[in-house]
Amino acid sequence: MTILDRRELGPSWATSGGVLAAPLPGQAGTRLDCAWDPRVEVRPGAVNAHTHLYSGLASLGMPRASPAPENFLQILERVWWRLDRALDAASLRASARYALAEAVLAGTTTLIDHHESPAFIEGSLDVLADVAEELGVRLLVGYGATERNFGRKEAQRGLAECERFLTSNRRRLVRGAVALHASFTVSDETAREAGAMARRLRAPVHVHVAEDLCDVHDAKQRGYPGPLERLLHLEALPPGSIVAHGVHLSAEQVRRAEAMALWLVQNPRSNEGNKVGYPTAIHASRMVALGTDGWASDMELEAAALMRLGHAHGESDEALRARLTTGHTLAGALFGLRMGTVDAGAAADVVVGVPGEPPRHVVIAGRCVVRDGRLQTGNFDTIRAEAREAAASLWQRMSAL
């Protein structure tokens, strides 16, 4: 049992079975000291609704692409698709450990991951899940099936990895999804198979949609108004599926997505960095969460970018702030828990600290994973050193591709 000692802020909260129990001011247990600081708040842990743990090493000296990409498709081809092809089990594990350790130290307690490693497909989701369980982080993960390297056989292997994981995973903190890379890298057959598998296994589909105009142009060349319509026509998006980006969706398309009970995930820093545009129509849905698309899982930084870019595009404070909490609703639906509040019966995923400062303590499912600003479920210095070593080898393999 863990006691969060709020002292001047209010009662202590005990945890039982991974959820917050009734206030128990006199209960014995492990106390997380708030140092009598009136600025300290106890708040729900943050949710990153779309990320790529396979890119966790990118900040550790990844070489610039040469020649420099001139558009989004070239960024994919010259950077991210080369990185994911160079991944092996060891580099993926190092990348995930580093990314997840940084996430919890920033107060992010749940992540929704979209994974790809074409040279290491079978067993890749177990690597990610084992790291999450080791570090005590909630994770939803799926393999993004694609045909961009080796055609249909590659896609079938990706979907088989999703099914294998969904039917074998018994981890407490990890859930599975069926995933597709994007409409423009899969055939009709693959998209249909993904949707059928998701319905059969009662899992969501997680896919990039309309991140760049290349996805839209591809769908139109195939005879559809856009990638959303294509995936819906192919029954690849059962209710509860996760649609990342939606930059080039119209208001009508966004409303249709909401009517089909699809979650949209906005990724402000990534969209700005890749120069793909701003999702001006995304306000038409109330089911919009916030993700980082592989950028560091500091959701306060992502929220600041959302507010800055949203204001620049004429969005209201009310609409923007609503997106800051939708991730808890999405995560709650995926994990079957009530998230986003600090009261009896809610998930015991909480952050203790002063707003604007690194968290002092982080508790996930009732387990203290960060205490006094230090990771408790691993040695962060060792994790970072191993990540640097793995990164150096990864860059060498990338250069040979």
N, C-alpha and C positions, 0 to 999 in steps of 0.2 A: 504493500500500500504506500502511495506517495501522497504527502500533504503539501499543498501549495500554500505557504504562509503569506497571506496578503497583508497581515497586520493592520496598518492604518487604513488600508483600502477596503477592508471588509473581512468576512469569515474565511477560514481555510476550507479547501475542498479536498475531499478524499477521492481516490479512484478505486473502482472495483470492477474487475472483468473488462478493463479497457475503456470504461465510461466513467463520467463524473458522478459521484454519489452525492447524497445530501451533505450540506455543510456540517463538519464535525470539528468544532473549534478545539475540543479537548482531547481529540484522538491522538494516540501515539503513532509515530511513523517517521519517515524521512522528510525533513523540512528543507524547503528551498528558500533560503534567506533573501528577503527583499531589502535588507539593510535599513529598514525604517525610512526608506526614501519615498516621499509622497508622490514623486513623478512616476513611480513604477506602475505598470498596468499588467493585468493578466488578460490575455486576449487569445482568440482561436489561432492556431497555426495557419500559415498561408498555404494556398493551393496553387501549384503550377499546372495549368490544364492542358499544356502541350509543350513537350520538350523532346530533345534528342540526347540521351545520355552518351551515345557513341561519340559525340563531339566534345566531351568533357576535357580532352587534352588540348583543344585548339588554342587556348590562351597561353600554352606553354611553348611558345616559339614556333608555331606552325609557319612554314615558309610561304611567302606570297606567291600567288599564281603567276606564271610567266608563259606567254604574254598576259597582261592584265585583262580580266574579263570585261566585256563591253555591254553585256546584258545579263539578265537573270539566268537564262539557260546556260550561258557560258560559266557563270558562277557555279552552277551545279556541276557541270561537266569538268571544270578545271580545279575545283576545290572539293566540294562535299562528296561527289560521287567517286573521286579518287581516294578521299579519306576513308569512306566506308568500305571500299574494295581492299584497302590495306589492313583492315582490322583482323586480328586473330583473337583467340580466347584471352591471352594474357593482356593485350593492350585494351581489349574491351573491359575486362575486369578493372584494370587500373583507371580507365576513363570513368567508369560508373562509380567507383569508390570515391574518386576525387570530386566528381560532380555532386554526388549525393551528400558527401561530407560538407561541402561548401553550402549546399542547400539547407541542411538542418542548422548549420551555424548562422545562417541568415534568417532562420525562423520559418522555413518552408517545410511542412510536415507531410504533404501529399504531392506526388508528381504523377502525371499521366505521360508516359513515354511512348514514342513512335520510333521503332528501332529498324536499322538496316545494316547488315554486314555480309555482302554477297559471297565472300570467300569463307565465311563461317556462319552458316545458317542453323544447322541442326545443333540444338543445345544452347544457342545464343541467349534465348530468353531465360534459361536457368541461371546463366552467369549473372544477368541483371537482377533476377529475383533473389538469388543467394546474397548478393551484395546488399540489396535493400533490407533483407531480413537480418543480416549481420549488423548493419548500422541502425536498424530500428526505424526505418522510414516506410510510410505507406507508398505503394507503387502500383499503377496499372500499366501493363506492358503488352505490346503486340508486335509481331514482325510485319513490316511494310512490304507485302508482296509486290513484285515488279517484274517487268519483262525487259528492262532497259539494257541488261548485260547479256543474258543467255536465253532470252525468249520464254516460252511457256513453261519449260521445265523449271526455270528459276522461280517463276511465280508459284508453281505447284509446290515446290519445296518450301517457299515462304509460308504458304497457307497451311501446309502440313505441320510446320513448326508451331504455328498458332494453335492448331487443333491438338497437337501433342501436349503443349503446355496447358491449354484449357482443361484437358481431360486428366492431367496428372498432377497439377499444382495443388498442394495442400498447405501452403504457407499461410500464416496468420495475417500478414500485412500486405500480401501481394495478390492482385487479381489479374486476369488475362483479358485480352481483346483480340478480335480479328482486325488486321490492318492491311491497307493498300497504300502504296506510295502516293500515287496521284492518278487521276483519270487518264492523263496523257501518256502514262507509261504502262498501261495494262490493256489487254484485249477485253472484248465483251465477255468472253468465256471466263476469264479470271474474275472480273467484277461480279458476274452472276454467282460464281462459286463462293466468293467471299460472303456475299449476302446470304446465300443458302446455309453456309456453315454457321454464320452468326445467329441466324434464326434457330437452327437446330441445337446449338450449344447455349442459346440464350445469352449471347454476348454482344457488346456493341461493336460496330465497325469504326475504325479511326483512320481518317484519310485527309490528305491535303486537297483542297478544292479552291480553284480560282485564285491561287496565290499570285500568279502572274498571267499576263494575257496569253502566253503560249499555251496554257491549259484551256483557255476559252477558245482560241483559234483551232486547237486540235479537236475539241468537241464539235465545233461547227463543221469542220471538214468531214467528220463522221456522220453529219446529218442531224445534230442536236442543237438546241438553242444555246447550250452551255454545259459545262461539266456536271453541275448539280442535276440538271434534267437527265443527262445521260445515266448517271449513277442511280437516280430514282427509277428511270425506265427499266434498268437492268435489275431492279430490286436489290441493289447493293447497300442500301442505307436503311436498315430496320430502325424503328423508333428507339431513341436513346443513343444513336450513333454520334460520333464526334467529328465535326467538320472544321478543320484547321484553316485559318486565314480568311477566306471569303472576300478578299480585297476587291475582286472584280465581279461581285454579285450586285444585281440591282435590288432596289427595295422590294420589288415584287418577288424576286427569288428568295430574299431573306425572309419575307413573310411566309413563303411556301415552306421554307426550311423549318420555321417555327411551327407551322401547322402540322408538319410531319414529325414533330417532337425531336428535332435534331438540335444538338448543341453546337453553337459556333464558338470558335476560340480566336480572339484577336491577339496578335503578337507585335506590339508597336515597335520595339527596338529592332527586331529582325526585319520587319517590313520597311522601316526607314533605312536601315543599313543596306538592304538589298535593292533599294530604290524601286520597289514594285508598286508603290502608291499607298494610299490610306483608304480603308474600307468605309467610305462615306455613307453607304446604305445600311450598315450593320445595326444602326439604331432601331431599325424596323423590327428587330426581334428582342424579346426579353430574356432569351436563353443564350446570352453571350458571356463567356468567361474569359479570363486573362491567362495567356501563356507566354513563354519566352522563346520557343522555337530553337532551343539549343543554347541560347545565351544563358549566362549565370542565373541561377534560380533565386535571385534577390527580388522578391515581388514588390518591395517598396520602390526599387529603381524602376521596375516595369510599370508600376502605377504612376510614378512621376512622369514617365514618358507618355503614358496614355493621356494624362491630364494635359500635358504640354501640346501634344499633337492634336488631341481632340478639340481643345480650345482654338487652335489654329485653323481647324476645319469647321468651326461654327457649332460644335456640339455643346450641349448644356452640361453644367456640373451634375445635375440630377441623373442624366443618362449615363455619364461617365462613371459616377460613383456607384451606380447600380452594378456595373461590371466588376467592381472590386470584390463583391461578395458572392457573385453567381457561382464561382468555382467551388465554394463550399456546398452549394446545392447539388452541383454535378457530382462532386466527390461523395457526398452523402448517398446519392442514388446508386453510385457504383459500388460502394462498400456496405450499403444497407445500414447506415448510421445517420444520426442527426449531427450535423457539423455546422460550424460557424457561430456557435454560442458557447458561453461558459456558464452552464447551469446544470442542475441534476438531470442525468440521462443523456447528455451530449457526449460525443466522443472526447476522450481524455487526450486531446491533441491541443496543447496550449503552449503559449510563449509568455515568459515573464521577463519584463524589461521596460526600459524607458523608450518611448516612441522616438524614432530617428537614430537610435543607437543599436549596436549589435545586441541580440538577446542575451540576457544573463542565464536563463534556464529555458530548456525546451523539453517538453514531455510529449511522447507519442504513445497512444494506446496504454497510458498509465505508466510508461517506462521513461525515466529521466535519461535522455540521450545527450543533452548538453547541460552542464552544471558550471556556474560561474564563468560562462563564456568558453568552456573547454569541452570538446567532444568526449563523451564517456564510453562510446561503443567502438572506439578505435583510436589509434594515435595519429592525429592529423599531420604531424610532422613527417611521420613514416609514410602515410598515404600520399602526401605531396611529393616526397622524395621518390617513391616508386612511380608516381605519375610522370615525373620529369624523365626518369630513366626510360619508361615505356614510350614517352613522346618522342624521344630522340630516335629510337628504333622505328617508330611509326613514320616519322618524316622521311627516313631513308627508304622505307618500302614505298611510300607515296611517290618519291622522286623517280623510282624505277618503273612506275606504271605509265 
